[in-house]
Amino acid sequence: MRVLLVVVLAVATMSVASPAEAAPYCGIRWGSLQKYSSATSIGSITGVRAGRHACYDRLVIDVAGKVDGYEVQYMPKQTTSRTEFAHLQINVDAAMIDPAGHFTFGNDNNFVLTGFSKYRTFRAVRGGGLMKNAIISLDVRARLPFRMFTLDGPGGGSRLVIDVAHRW
């Protein structure tokens, strides 16, 4: 009986991880430093949309063509607002108008997305741009870890995806 008790206690203590060894929240191992690619993109923005997930909020920027050039980074906090949010700036090497001068997203060179009251991280999304670069501002509740990646498709298009974790 003593041998069995000693074995059970030994197994139990081996399976408990110390706080330093514990996995990050939801397995997220992202950081909050700048992410970029200096490649040149050929395309125009056709949509910007957001979604909620269990561990993060997601922003997707749809591009007609290949998106290769981008820069995503936290900027200094804005002091003009009464409510302070962390400000994630997304520069996309993609136009918001086509060669004929027609807007490819929205009806002018600026846009605002609304409806973030049920999001845990996102607070506001706005952006603008014309012929070459689009600048999208993503306000989040704090400087939280994020990741970004690109996806091909649908068709000949591509997507720039930015996920911001709900917490560290």
DSSP file (Angstrom, degrees, kcal/mol; ACC not computed):
  #  RESIDUE AA STRUCTURE BP1 BP2  ACC     N-H-->O    O-->H-N    N-H-->O    O-->H-N    TCO  KAPPA ALPHA  PHI   PSI    X-CA   Y-CA   Z-CA
    1    1 A M     >        0   0    0      0, 0.0     4,-2.3     0, 0.0     5,-0.2   0.000 360.0 360.0 360.0 -43.3    0.0    0.0    0.0
    2    2 A R  H  >  +     0   0    0      1,-0.2     4,-2.5     2,-0.2     5,-0.2   0.898 360.0  52.3 -61.3 -40.5    2.8    2.4    0.9
    3    3 A V  H  > S+     0   0    0      1,-0.2     4,-2.3     2,-0.2    -1,-0.2   0.919 109.4  49.0 -62.6 -43.6    4.5    1.7   -2.5
    4    4 A L  H  > S+     0   0    0      2,-0.2     4,-2.5     1,-0.2    -1,-0.2   0.908 111.3  49.5 -62.2 -42.8    1.3    2.5   -4.3
    5    5 A L  H  X S+     0   0    0     -4,-2.3     4,-2.5     1,-0.2    -2,-0.2   0.909 110.8  49.7 -63.5 -43.0    0.9    5.7   -2.4
    6    6 A V  H  X S+     0   0    0     -4,-2.5     4,-2.3     2,-0.2    -2,-0.2   0.904 111.9  48.5 -63.0 -41.8    4.5    6.8   -3.2
    7    7 A V  H  X S+     0   0    0     -4,-2.3     4,-2.4     2,-0.2    -2,-0.2   0.918 111.6  49.2 -65.1 -44.3    4.0    6.0   -6.9
    8    8 A V  H  X S+     0   0    0     -4,-2.5     4,-2.3     1,-0.2    -2,-0.2   0.924 113.0  46.9 -62.2 -44.9    0.8    7.9   -7.1
    9    9 A L  H  X S+     0   0    0     -4,-2.5     4,-2.2     2,-0.2    -1,-0.2   0.891 111.5  51.3 -65.0 -39.1    2.3   11.0   -5.3
   10   10 A A  H  X S+     0   0    0     -4,-2.3     4,-1.6    -5,-0.2    -2,-0.2   0.921 111.9  46.2 -63.8 -44.2    5.4   10.9   -7.6
   11   11 A V  H  X S+     0   0    0     -4,-2.4     4,-1.3     1,-0.2    -2,-0.2   0.895 111.5  52.7 -65.3 -40.2    3.3   10.8  -10.7
   12   12 A A  H  X S+     0   0    0     -4,-2.3     4,-0.5     1,-0.2     3,-0.2   0.904 110.2  46.5 -64.5 -42.0    1.1   13.6   -9.5
   13   13 A T  H  < S+     0   0    0     -4,-2.2     3,-0.5     1,-0.2    -1,-0.2   0.810 109.2  55.3 -72.9 -27.2    4.0   15.9   -8.7
   14   14 A M  H  < S+     0   0    0     -4,-1.6    -1,-0.2     1,-0.2    -2,-0.2   0.807 105.5  52.5 -72.0 -28.3    5.6   15.2  -12.1
   15   15 A S  H  < S+     0   0    0     -4,-1.3     2,-0.6    -3,-0.2    -1,-0.2   0.556  88.3  91.1 -88.0  -7.4    2.5   16.2  -14.0
   16   16 A V     <  -     0   0    0     -4,-0.5     2,-0.3    -3,-0.5    -4,-0.0  -0.799  69.5-147.6 -91.2 120.0    2.1   19.6  -12.3
   17   17 A A        -     0   0    0     -2,-0.6    -2,-0.1     1,-0.1     5,-0.1  -0.603  14.6-119.4 -85.7 145.0    3.9   22.3  -14.3
   18   18 A S    >>  -     0   0    0     -2,-0.3     3,-1.2     1,-0.1     4,-1.1  -0.412  32.9-104.4 -73.6 159.7    5.5   25.3  -12.5
   19   19 A P  T 34 S+     0   0    0      0, 0.0     3,-0.4     0, 0.0    -1,-0.1   0.845 122.4  56.6 -55.8 -34.1    4.2   28.7  -13.5
   20   20 A A  T 34 S+     0   0    0      1,-0.2    -3,-0.0     0, 0.0     0, 0.0   0.803 111.5  42.8 -67.8 -27.6    7.3   29.3  -15.5
   21   21 A E  T <4 S+     0   0    0     -3,-1.2    -1,-0.2     2,-0.1    -4,-0.0   0.572  88.2 115.8 -93.1 -10.7    6.6   26.2  -17.6
   22   22 A A  S  < S-     0   0    0     -4,-1.1    -4,-0.0    -3,-0.4     0, 0.0  -0.271  73.9-106.6 -63.5 144.5    2.9   26.8  -18.0
   23   23 A A        -     0   0    0      1,-0.1     3,-0.1     3,-0.0    -1,-0.1  -0.409  40.3-102.0 -68.4 145.1    1.7   27.3  -21.6
   24   24 A P    >   -     0   0    0      0, 0.0     3,-2.6     0, 0.0    -1,-0.1  -0.161  59.7 -63.4 -61.2 164.0    0.7   30.9  -22.5
   25   25 A Y  G >  S-     0   0    0    143,-0.4     3,-2.4     1,-0.3   142,-0.1  -0.263 121.7  -9.1 -51.2 125.7   -3.0   31.8  -22.6
   26   26 A C  G 3  S-     0   0    0      1,-0.3    -1,-0.3    -3,-0.1     3,-0.1   0.654 122.0 -72.2  56.3  18.3   -4.7   29.8  -25.4
   27   27 A G  G <  S+     0   0    0     -3,-2.6     2,-0.3     1,-0.3    -1,-0.3   0.575  88.9 157.1  77.0   7.5   -1.3   28.6  -26.5
   28   28 A I    <   +     0   0    0     -3,-2.4    -1,-0.3     1,-0.1    -3,-0.1  -0.511  18.0 169.5 -73.0 127.6   -0.5   32.1  -27.9
   29   29 A R        +     0   0    0     -2,-0.3    -1,-0.1    -3,-0.1     2,-0.1  -0.132  33.2 129.6-126.6  34.4    3.2   32.9  -28.1
   30   30 A W        -     0   0    0      1,-0.1     2,-0.2   115,-0.1   117,-0.1  -0.302  42.0-147.9 -83.5 172.0    2.9   36.1  -30.2
   31   31 A G  B     -A  146   0A   0    115,-0.7   115,-3.0     2,-0.1    -1,-0.1  -0.576  19.9-120.1-124.5-168.9    4.6   39.4  -29.4
   32   32 A S        +     0   0    0    113,-0.2    42,-0.5    -2,-0.2     2,-0.1   0.149  68.6 116.7-123.5  18.2    3.8   43.0  -29.8
   33   33 A L  S    S-     0   0    0      1,-0.2    -2,-0.1   113,-0.1   113,-0.1  -0.467  75.2 -76.1 -87.3 162.0    6.8   44.1  -32.0
   34   34 A Q        -     0   0    0     -2,-0.1     2,-0.4    40,-0.1    39,-0.2  -0.156  41.9-164.2 -55.1 141.9    6.6   45.4  -35.5
   35   35 A K  E     +F   72   0B   0     37,-2.4    37,-3.0    -3,-0.1     2,-0.3  -0.999  21.4 153.7-128.9 134.9    6.0   43.0  -38.4
   36   36 A Y  E     -F   71   0B   0     -2,-0.4     2,-0.3    35,-0.2    35,-0.2  -0.985  34.6-155.4-156.7 163.6    6.7   44.0  -42.0
   37   37 A S  E     -F   70   0B   0     33,-2.6    33,-1.8    -2,-0.3    31,-0.1  -0.964   8.9-159.4-141.3 128.4    7.6   43.0  -45.5
   38   38 A S  E     +F   69   0B   0     -2,-0.3    31,-0.2    31,-0.2    33,-0.1   0.347  53.8 121.3 -91.7   7.6    9.2   45.5  -47.8
   39   39 A A        -     0   0    0     29,-0.5     2,-0.5    31,-0.1    -2,-0.1  -0.248  69.6-107.5 -64.8 159.9    8.2   43.6  -51.0
   40   40 A T        -     0   0    0     28,-0.1     2,-0.2    29,-0.1    -1,-0.1  -0.786  30.9-150.1 -94.7 130.8    6.1   45.5  -53.5
   41   41 A S        -     0   0    0     -2,-0.5     2,-0.5    52,-0.2    26,-0.2  -0.632   5.8-155.0 -94.7 155.6    2.4   44.6  -53.8
   42   42 A I  E     +B   66   0A   0     24,-1.5    24,-1.1    -2,-0.2     2,-0.3  -0.923  55.9  66.2-128.3 105.9    0.3   44.8  -56.9
   43   43 A G  E     -B   65   0A   0     -2,-0.5    52,-2.0    22,-0.2     2,-0.3  -0.970  65.5-107.0 168.0 178.6   -3.4   45.1  -56.0
   44   44 A S  E     -Bc  64  95A   0     20,-1.3    20,-3.2    -2,-0.3     2,-0.3  -0.979  35.4-104.0-136.0 149.5   -6.1   47.1  -54.5
   45   45 A I  E     +B   63   0A   0     50,-3.2    18,-0.3    -2,-0.3     3,-0.1  -0.553  35.3 172.4 -74.1 129.8   -8.1   46.8  -51.3
   46   46 A T  E     +     0   0A   0     16,-2.4     2,-0.3     1,-0.3    60,-0.2   0.500  62.0   1.2-114.1 -10.4  -11.6   45.4  -51.9
   47   47 A G  E     -B   62   0A   0     15,-1.2    15,-2.6    58,-0.1     2,-0.4  -0.955  45.2-157.6-172.9 153.3  -12.8   44.9  -48.3
   48   48 A V  E     +B   61   0A   0     -2,-0.3     2,-0.3    13,-0.2    13,-0.2  -0.983  27.8 164.2-137.6 126.9  -12.0   45.1  -44.6
   49   49 A R  E     -B   60   0A   0     11,-2.4    11,-3.1    -2,-0.4     2,-0.3  -0.949  21.1-146.3-143.3 160.9  -13.8   42.9  -42.1
   50   50 A A  E     -B   59   0A   0     -2,-0.3     2,-0.3     9,-0.2     9,-0.2  -0.905  11.3-173.9-129.5 155.8  -13.5   41.8  -38.5
   51   51 A G  E     -B   58   0A   0      7,-2.4     7,-3.0    -2,-0.3     2,-0.4  -0.984  19.8-127.1-147.1 157.1  -14.4   38.7  -36.6
   52   52 A R  E     +B   57   0A   0     -2,-0.3     2,-0.3     5,-0.2     5,-0.2  -0.867  26.2 178.0-107.2 138.9  -14.4   37.4  -33.0
   53   53 A H        -     0   0    0      3,-1.9    -2,-0.0    -2,-0.4     5,-0.0  -0.818  44.0 -98.0-130.2 171.5  -12.7   34.2  -31.9
   54   54 A A  S    S+     0   0    0     -2,-0.3     3,-0.1     1,-0.2    -1,-0.0   0.855 119.1  17.5 -61.1 -37.6  -12.3   32.5  -28.6
   55   55 A C  S    S+     0   0    0      1,-0.2   111,-2.3   -29,-0.1   112,-0.4   0.489 129.3  17.7-116.2  -6.5   -8.8   33.8  -27.9
   56   56 A Y  E     - D   0 165A   0    109,-0.3    -3,-1.9   110,-0.1     2,-0.3  -0.984  64.7-117.9-158.7 161.9   -8.4   36.8  -30.2
   57   57 A D  E     -BD  52 164A   0    107,-2.4   107,-2.7    -2,-0.3     2,-0.4  -0.855  33.8-146.7-103.2 147.3  -10.1   39.3  -32.5
   58   58 A R  E     -BD  51 163A   0     -7,-3.0    -7,-2.4    -2,-0.3     2,-0.4  -0.943  13.4-165.7-124.3 135.5   -9.3   39.1  -36.2
   59   59 A L  E     -BD  50 162A   0    103,-2.8   103,-2.8    -2,-0.4     2,-0.5  -0.979  11.4-166.2-114.7 131.0   -9.1   41.8  -38.9
   60   60 A V  E     -BD  49 161A   0    -11,-3.1   -11,-2.4    -2,-0.4     2,-0.6  -0.975   6.2-163.2-121.1 127.8   -9.0   40.7  -42.5
   61   61 A I  E     -BD  48 160A   0     99,-2.7    99,-2.3    -2,-0.5     2,-0.4  -0.947  14.1-149.2-111.0 114.6   -8.0   43.0  -45.4
   62   62 A D  E     -BD  47 159A   0    -15,-2.6   -16,-2.4    -2,-0.6   -15,-1.2  -0.672  14.5-169.8 -86.1 134.7   -9.1   41.7  -48.8
   63   63 A V  E     -BD  45 158A   0     95,-2.9    95,-2.4    -2,-0.4     2,-1.0  -0.989  24.5-136.7-128.7 131.2   -6.9   42.6  -51.7
   64   64 A A  E    S+B   44   0A   0    -20,-3.2   -20,-1.3    -2,-0.4     2,-0.2  -0.778  88.0   9.3 -81.1 106.8   -7.5   42.1  -55.4
   65   65 A G  E    S-B   43   0A   0     -2,-1.0     2,-0.4   -22,-0.2   -22,-0.2  -0.708 115.5 -32.9 112.6-170.4   -4.1   40.8  -56.4
   66   66 A K  E     -B   42   0A   0    -24,-1.1   -24,-1.5    -2,-0.2     2,-0.7  -0.726  47.3-153.6 -91.8 128.9   -1.1   39.8  -54.4
   67   67 A V        +     0   0    0     -2,-0.4    92,-0.1   -26,-0.2   -26,-0.1  -0.910  38.3 138.8-102.1 115.6   -0.4   41.5  -51.1
   68   68 A D        +     0   0    0     -2,-0.7     2,-0.5    25,-0.3   -29,-0.5   0.624  51.7  72.0-122.8 -33.0    3.3   41.4  -50.2
   69   69 A G  E     +F   38   0B   0     24,-0.3    24,-2.7   -31,-0.2     2,-0.3  -0.795  61.0 130.9 -96.6 124.8    4.2   44.8  -48.9
   70   70 A Y  E     -FG  37  92B   0    -33,-1.8   -33,-2.6    -2,-0.5     2,-0.3  -0.983  34.9-158.5-161.9 161.6    2.9   45.7  -45.4
   71   71 A E  E     -FG  36  91B   0     20,-1.9    20,-3.0    -2,-0.3     2,-0.4  -0.940   9.9-176.0-148.5 127.5    3.9   47.1  -42.0
   72   72 A V  E     +FG  35  90B   0    -37,-3.0   -37,-2.4    -2,-0.3     2,-0.3  -0.990  21.7 142.3-128.4 122.9    2.0   46.5  -38.8
   73   73 A Q  E     - G   0  89B   0     16,-2.1    16,-3.0    -2,-0.4     2,-0.3  -0.996  49.8-103.0-158.2 153.8    3.1   48.1  -35.5
   74   74 A Y  E     - G   0  88B   0    -42,-0.5    14,-0.2    -2,-0.3   -40,-0.1  -0.611  37.3-155.5 -76.3 138.8    1.9   49.8  -32.3
   75   75 A M  E     - G   0  87B   0     12,-3.0    12,-0.7    -2,-0.3     3,-0.1  -0.706  33.2 -77.1-108.6 163.2    2.1   53.5  -32.4
   76   76 A P        -     0   0    0      0, 0.0    -1,-0.1     0, 0.0     0, 0.0  -0.257  63.1 -89.3 -57.6 149.1    2.4   55.9  -29.4
   77   77 A K        -     0   0    0      1,-0.1     2,-0.4    -3,-0.1     9,-0.1  -0.283  40.3-118.2 -61.7 143.9   -0.9   56.4  -27.6
   78   78 A Q        -     0   0    0      7,-0.5     3,-0.3     1,-0.1     7,-0.2  -0.687  19.9-165.6 -83.1 134.0   -3.1   59.3  -28.8
   79   79 A T  S    S+     0   0    0     -2,-0.4    -1,-0.1     1,-0.2    -2,-0.1   0.450  75.5  79.5 -98.9  -1.4   -3.7   62.0  -26.2
   80   80 A T  S    S+     0   0    0      3,-0.0     2,-0.3     2,-0.0    -1,-0.2   0.669  82.0  76.6 -79.7 -15.2   -6.6   63.6  -28.1
   81   81 A S  S    S-     0   0    0     -3,-0.3     4,-0.0     1,-0.1     0, 0.0  -0.711  72.8-142.6 -97.9 145.7   -9.1   61.0  -27.0
   82   82 A R  S    S+     0   0    0     -2,-0.3     2,-0.5     1,-0.1    -1,-0.1   0.834  94.6  58.8 -71.3 -31.9  -10.6   60.9  -23.5
   83   83 A T  S    S-     0   0    0     -3,-0.0     2,-0.5     2,-0.0    -1,-0.1  -0.871  85.7-140.4 -99.8 125.9  -10.5   57.1  -23.7
   84   84 A E        +     0   0    0     -2,-0.5     2,-0.3    -7,-0.1    -5,-0.1  -0.742  27.7 167.9 -91.4 128.6   -7.0   55.7  -24.2
   85   85 A F        -     0   0    0     -2,-0.5    -7,-0.5    -7,-0.2     2,-0.3  -0.909  40.9-103.6-127.3 158.5   -6.5   52.7  -26.4
   86   86 A A  E     - H   0 140B   0     54,-2.4    54,-2.6    -2,-0.3     2,-0.6  -0.632  37.0-139.1 -77.6 146.2   -3.5   51.1  -27.9
   87   87 A H  E     -GH  75 139B   0    -12,-0.7   -12,-3.0    -2,-0.3     2,-0.6  -0.923  15.5-168.6-118.4 109.8   -3.2   52.1  -31.6
   88   88 A L  E     -GH  74 138B   0     50,-3.1    50,-2.9    -2,-0.6     2,-0.5  -0.875  11.6-156.8 -98.4 118.0   -2.1   49.4  -34.1
   89   89 A Q  E     -GH  73 137B   0    -16,-3.0   -16,-2.1    -2,-0.6     2,-0.5  -0.831   5.8-165.7-100.9 131.9   -1.2   51.0  -37.5
   90   90 A I  E     -GH  72 136B   0     46,-3.0    46,-3.1    -2,-0.5     2,-0.6  -0.959   1.5-169.1-119.5 112.9   -1.4   48.8  -40.6
   91   91 A N  E     -GH  71 135B   0    -20,-3.0   -20,-1.9    -2,-0.5     2,-0.5  -0.909   8.9-169.0-101.3 123.3    0.3   50.1  -43.7
   92   92 A V  E     -GH  70 134B   0     42,-2.9    42,-2.5    -2,-0.6     2,-2.5  -0.954  25.5-135.8-117.4 128.2   -0.6   48.1  -46.8
   93   93 A D  S    S+     0   0    0    -24,-2.7   -24,-0.3    -2,-0.5     2,-0.3  -0.476  74.0 101.5 -78.6  70.6    1.1   48.5  -50.1
   94   94 A A        -     0   0    0     -2,-2.5   -50,-0.2   -52,-0.1    -2,-0.2  -0.985  69.1-117.1-154.3 147.1   -2.2   48.4  -52.0
   95   95 A A  B     -c   44   0A   0    -52,-2.0   -50,-3.2    -2,-0.3    36,-0.2  -0.385   1.3-151.0 -84.0 161.9   -4.4   51.1  -53.5
   96   96 A M  S    S+     0   0    0     34,-3.1     8,-2.6   -52,-0.2     9,-0.8   0.299  84.7  51.8-111.0   4.1   -8.0   52.0  -52.6
   97   97 A I  B    S-K  103   0C   0     33,-1.0     6,-0.2     6,-0.3    -2,-0.1  -0.979  81.5-125.2-134.5 152.0   -8.8   53.1  -56.1
   98   98 A D    >   -     0   0    0      4,-2.7     3,-2.5    -2,-0.3    -2,-0.1  -0.373  40.5 -91.9 -87.3 172.9   -8.4   51.3  -59.4
   99   99 A P  T 3  S+     0   0    0      0, 0.0    -1,-0.1     0, 0.0    32,-0.0   0.752 126.4  59.1 -58.1 -23.9   -6.5   52.8  -62.4
  100  100 A A  T 3  S-     0   0    0      2,-0.1     0, 0.0     1,-0.0     0, 0.0   0.501 121.0-107.2 -83.1  -3.1   -9.8   54.3  -63.7
  101  101 A G  S <  S+     0   0    0     -3,-2.5     2,-0.4     1,-0.3    30,-0.0   0.579  73.3 138.7  91.1   9.5  -10.2   56.3  -60.5
  102  102 A H        -     0   0    0      1,-0.1    -4,-2.7    -4,-0.0    -1,-0.3  -0.718  58.7-112.8 -89.7 137.4  -13.0   54.2  -59.0
  103  103 A F  B     -K   97   0C   0     -2,-0.4    -6,-0.3    -6,-0.2     3,-0.1  -0.495  21.4-162.9 -70.1 133.6  -12.9   53.5  -55.3
  104  104 A T  S    S+     0   0    0     -8,-2.6     2,-0.3     1,-0.3    -7,-0.2   0.617  79.5  28.4 -93.1 -14.7  -12.4   49.8  -54.7
  105  105 A F  S    S-     0   0    0     -9,-0.8    -1,-0.3     3,-0.2     3,-0.3  -0.940 121.1 -12.5-147.1 123.7  -13.5   49.9  -51.0
  106  106 A G  S    S-     0   0    0     -2,-0.3     5,-0.1   -60,-0.2    -1,-0.1  -0.238  86.3 -80.7  78.6-173.7  -16.0   52.4  -49.7
  107  107 A N  S    S+     0   0    0      3,-0.3     2,-0.3    -3,-0.1    -1,-0.2   0.373 105.9  17.1-112.9   3.8  -17.2   55.5  -51.5
  108  108 A D  S    S-     0   0    0      2,-0.4    -3,-0.2    -3,-0.3     0, 0.0  -0.846  99.7 -76.4-152.1-168.3  -14.3   57.9  -50.8
  109  109 A N  S    S+     0   0    0     -2,-0.3    20,-1.6    19,-0.1     2,-0.3   0.384 109.1  61.1 -83.5   8.5  -10.7   57.6  -49.7
  110  110 A N  E     +I  128   0B   0     18,-0.2    -2,-0.4     2,-0.0     2,-0.3  -0.946  58.9 179.5-129.4 152.4  -11.7   57.1  -46.0
  111  111 A F  E     -I  127   0B   0     16,-2.3    16,-2.3    -2,-0.3     2,-0.4  -0.988  11.4-160.5-147.9 157.1  -13.7   54.4  -44.2
  112  112 A V  E     -I  126   0B   0     -2,-0.3     2,-0.4    14,-0.2    14,-0.2  -0.996   9.2-151.6-137.5 131.4  -14.8   53.5  -40.7
  113  113 A L  E     -I  125   0B   0     12,-3.0    12,-1.0    -2,-0.4     2,-0.2  -0.864  21.0-177.0-100.0 139.8  -15.9   50.1  -39.4
  114  114 A T        +     0   0    0     -2,-0.4    10,-0.1     1,-0.1     9,-0.0  -0.686  44.0  77.3-124.6 178.6  -18.4   50.1  -36.5
  115  115 A G        +     0   0    0     -2,-0.2     3,-0.4     8,-0.1    -1,-0.1   0.823  47.2 133.3  91.3  35.3  -20.1   47.5  -34.4
  116  116 A F    >   +     0   0    0      7,-0.3     3,-1.5     1,-0.2     8,-0.0   0.213  31.4 110.8-101.0  16.2  -17.3   46.5  -32.0
  117  117 A S  T 3  S+     0   0    0      1,-0.3    -1,-0.2     3,-0.0     6,-0.0   0.778  83.2  44.0 -63.5 -25.8  -19.3   46.7  -28.7
  118  118 A K  T 3  S+     0   0    0     -3,-0.4     2,-0.3     2,-0.0    -1,-0.3   0.362  91.0 105.0-100.5   5.7  -19.2   42.9  -28.3
  119  119 A Y    <   -     0   0    0     -3,-1.5   -62,-0.1     3,-0.2   -67,-0.1  -0.637  61.5-149.4 -84.4 143.8  -15.5   42.5  -29.2
  120  120 A R  S    S+     0   0    0     -2,-0.3    -1,-0.1   -64,-0.0    21,-0.1   0.787  91.2  14.1 -81.7 -28.1  -13.1   41.8  -26.3
  121  121 A T  S    S+     0   0    0     43,-0.1    20,-1.8    19,-0.1    21,-0.1   0.797 105.1  80.7-116.6 -48.2  -10.1   43.6  -27.9
  122  122 A F  E     + J   0 140B   0     18,-0.2    18,-0.2     1,-0.1    -3,-0.2  -0.358  37.5 166.6 -70.2 143.1  -11.1   45.7  -30.9
  123  123 A R  E     -     0   0B   0     16,-3.0     2,-0.3     1,-0.4    -7,-0.3   0.645  64.0  -6.1-120.9 -39.4  -12.5   49.2  -30.3
  124  124 A A  E     - J   0 139B   0     15,-1.2    15,-2.7    -9,-0.1    -1,-0.4  -0.987  48.5-161.8-159.3 149.3  -12.4   51.0  -33.7
  125  125 A V  E     +IJ 113 138B   0    -12,-1.0   -12,-3.0    -2,-0.3     2,-0.3  -0.994  23.0 154.4-135.1 128.5  -11.2   50.5  -37.3
  126  126 A R  E     +IJ 112 137B   0     11,-2.0    11,-3.6    -2,-0.4     2,-0.3  -0.978   8.7 158.7-147.4 158.4  -10.7   53.4  -39.7
  127  127 A G  E     -IJ 111 136B   0    -16,-2.3   -16,-2.3    -2,-0.3     2,-0.3  -0.974  12.6-176.5-166.6 178.2   -8.5   53.9  -42.7
  128  128 A G  E     +IJ 110 135B   0      7,-1.7     7,-2.9    -2,-0.3     2,-0.3  -0.976  14.0 138.9-174.9 170.9   -7.8   55.7  -45.9
  129  129 A G  E     - J   0 134B   0    -20,-1.6     5,-0.2    -2,-0.3   -34,-0.1  -0.851  22.3-152.2 156.9 170.6   -5.6   55.9  -48.9
  130  130 A L        -     0   0    0      3,-0.7   -34,-3.1    -2,-0.3   -33,-1.0   0.219  68.4  -1.5-132.2-103.2   -5.6   56.4  -52.6
  131  131 A M  S    S+     0   0    0    -36,-0.2   -36,-0.2   -35,-0.2     3,-0.1   0.835 128.4   4.5 -75.8 -36.6   -3.2   55.3  -55.4
  132  132 A K  S    S+     0   0    0      1,-0.3     2,-0.4   -38,-0.1   -38,-0.1   0.821 117.0  32.4-119.2 -56.5   -0.4   53.4  -53.6
  133  133 A N        -     0   0    0    -40,-0.2    -3,-0.7   -38,-0.0     2,-0.4  -0.888  52.8-156.4-118.0 139.6   -0.7   52.9  -49.9
  134  134 A A  E     -HJ  92 129B   0    -42,-2.5   -42,-2.9    -2,-0.4     2,-0.5  -0.913   9.2-156.7-106.8 139.8   -3.6   52.3  -47.5
  135  135 A I  E     -HJ  91 128B   0     -7,-2.9    -7,-1.7    -2,-0.4     2,-0.5  -0.976  10.0-172.0-118.2 121.6   -3.2   53.2  -43.9
  136  136 A I  E     -HJ  90 127B   0    -46,-3.1   -46,-3.0    -2,-0.5     2,-0.5  -0.954   9.4-153.5-117.5 129.1   -5.6   51.4  -41.5
  137  137 A S  E     -HJ  89 126B   0    -11,-3.6   -11,-2.0    -2,-0.5     2,-0.6  -0.891   8.7-170.7-104.2 126.5   -5.8   52.3  -37.8
  138  138 A L  E     -HJ  88 125B   0    -50,-2.9   -50,-3.1    -2,-0.5     2,-0.5  -0.957   7.5-157.6-119.0 111.8   -6.9   49.6  -35.4
  139  139 A D  E     -HJ  87 124B   0    -15,-2.7   -16,-3.0    -2,-0.6   -15,-1.2  -0.780  15.1-178.3 -90.2 129.1   -7.7   50.7  -31.9
  140  140 A V  E     -HJ  86 122B   0    -54,-2.6   -54,-2.4    -2,-0.5   -18,-0.2  -0.867  39.2-110.0-124.9 160.2   -7.5   48.0  -29.3
  141  141 A R  S    S-     0   0    0    -20,-1.8     2,-0.3    -2,-0.3   -19,-0.1   0.722  94.5  -7.0 -66.8 -22.2   -8.1   48.1  -25.5
  142  142 A A  S    S-     0   0    0    -21,-0.1     2,-1.4   -57,-0.1    -1,-0.1  -0.964  89.0 -76.8-160.1 168.5   -4.4   47.6  -24.6
  143  143 A R        +     0   0    0     -2,-0.3  -111,-0.1   -58,-0.0    -2,-0.0  -0.632  68.5 168.4 -76.1  95.5   -1.0   46.8  -26.2
  144  144 A L        -     0   0    0     -2,-1.4  -113,-0.1     1,-0.1    24,-0.1  -0.660  40.8 -83.5-110.3 161.1   -1.7   43.1  -26.6
  145  145 A P        -     0   0    0      0, 0.0    20,-2.6     0, 0.0     2,-0.3  -0.338  51.5-179.2 -63.2 145.7    0.2   40.4  -28.5
  146  146 A F  E     -AE  31 164A   0   -115,-3.0  -115,-0.7    18,-0.2     2,-0.3  -0.968  16.8-162.6-142.3 159.9   -0.6   40.2  -32.2
  147  147 A R  E     - E   0 163A   0     16,-2.2    16,-2.4    -2,-0.3     2,-0.3  -0.943   6.9-165.7-133.8 159.3    0.3   38.1  -35.2
  148  148 A M  E     + E   0 162A   0     -2,-0.3     2,-0.3    14,-0.2    14,-0.2  -0.995  12.8 160.6-145.1 149.9   -0.2   38.8  -38.9
  149  149 A F  E     - E   0 161A   0     12,-2.0    12,-3.2    -2,-0.3     2,-0.3  -0.969  30.3-118.6-158.0 165.9    0.1   36.6  -42.0
  150  150 A T  E     - E   0 160A   0     -2,-0.3     2,-0.4    10,-0.2    10,-0.2  -0.856  19.7-163.3-113.2 150.4   -1.1   36.6  -45.6
  151  151 A L  E     - E   0 159A   0      8,-2.4     8,-2.6    -2,-0.3     2,-0.2  -0.985  17.8-126.5-129.5 141.2   -3.3   34.1  -47.3
  152  152 A D  E     - E   0 158A   0     -2,-0.4     6,-0.3     6,-0.2     3,-0.1  -0.559  50.4 -15.1 -80.9 151.7   -3.8   33.5  -51.0
  153  153 A G        -     0   0    0      4,-2.9     2,-0.1     1,-0.3    -2,-0.1  -0.068  14.1-174.8  90.1 171.0   -7.3   33.5  -52.5
  154  154 A P  S >  S-     0   0    0      0, 0.0     3,-2.0     0, 0.0    -1,-0.3   0.554 107.8 -41.1 -73.2 155.3  -10.0   33.5  -53.2
  155  155 A G  T 3  S-     0   0    0      1,-0.3    -2,-0.2    -2,-0.1   -91,-0.0  -0.350 124.8 -20.9  59.9-133.3   -9.2   33.5  -56.9
  156  156 A G  T 3  S+     0   0    0     -4,-0.1    -1,-0.3    -3,-0.1   -91,-0.1   0.341 119.8  94.1 -88.8   6.2   -6.3   35.7  -57.8
  157  157 A G    <   -     0   0    0     -3,-2.0    -4,-2.9   -93,-0.2     2,-0.3  -0.165  56.5-155.9 -88.3-175.5   -6.7   37.8  -54.7
  158  158 A S  E     -DE  63 152A   0    -95,-2.4   -95,-2.9    -6,-0.3     2,-0.4  -0.936   6.8-133.1-152.5 172.8   -5.1   37.6  -51.3
  159  159 A R  E     -DE  62 151A   0     -8,-2.6    -8,-2.4    -2,-0.3     2,-0.6  -0.996   3.5-148.6-137.5 139.1   -5.8   38.6  -47.7
  160  160 A L  E     -DE  61 150A   0    -99,-2.3   -99,-2.7    -2,-0.4     2,-0.5  -0.947  25.1-162.4-102.7 123.5   -3.7   40.2  -44.9
  161  161 A V  E     -DE  60 149A   0    -12,-3.2   -12,-2.0    -2,-0.6     2,-0.5  -0.924  11.6-173.9-115.7 129.6   -4.8   38.8  -41.6
  162  162 A I  E     -DE  59 148A   0   -103,-2.8  -103,-2.8    -2,-0.5     2,-0.4  -0.981   4.0-170.4-123.8 118.9   -4.1   40.5  -38.2
  163  163 A D  E     -DE  58 147A   0    -16,-2.4   -16,-2.2    -2,-0.5     2,-0.5  -0.921   2.6-165.6-107.8 132.3   -5.1   38.7  -35.0
  164  164 A V  E     -DE  57 146A   0   -107,-2.7  -107,-2.4    -2,-0.4   -18,-0.2  -0.982  21.9-126.1-120.0 122.8   -4.9   40.5  -31.7
  165  165 A A  E     -D   56   0A   0    -20,-2.6  -109,-0.3    -2,-0.5     3,-0.1  -0.216  10.2-129.4 -65.5 153.2   -5.0   38.4  -28.5
  166  166 A H  S    S-     0   0    0   -111,-2.3     2,-0.3     1,-0.2  -110,-0.1   0.764  86.2 -10.7 -73.2 -25.9   -7.6   39.1  -25.8
  167  167 A R              0   0    0   -112,-0.4    -1,-0.2  -142,-0.1   -23,-0.0  -0.975 360.0 360.0-162.1 169.3   -4.9   39.1  -23.2
  168  168 A W              0   0    0     -2,-0.3  -143,-0.4    -3,-0.1    -2,-0.0   0.449 360.0 360.0 -74.7 360.0   -1.2   38.3  -22.5
